């Protein structure tokens, strides 16, 4: 897997770093964030190493769709659908991206303020 020698999310997806997976399929893995910013804070990560939104190509459209659908499914599974939740993708250092691997944050379980940041 490209990037697995340095990328923590690639290592989690490959099973090289243990994590309690909430979802796993050939395209994605999902697990709890180790630095939660809300009572429910999950990460949905593509197995394919993509550094950020800036690196997406048209060939990644289906994968990004899967990412969003899985985020919504997990939010419903976590009983967040009725009260609300947020799906967030940070892109770049100034936006708060701390791991150079595309990932979706699923946040909920409390009222989330607006605007963020």
Secondary structure, DSSP 8 states (H G I E B T S, - for coil): -TTTTT-HHHHHHTTSS---EEEE-SSEEEEE-TT-SSSEEEEEEESS---SGGG--GGGHHHHHHHHHHHHHHHHHTT-TTT-EEEE---SGGGT--SSS-EEEEEESS---SS--
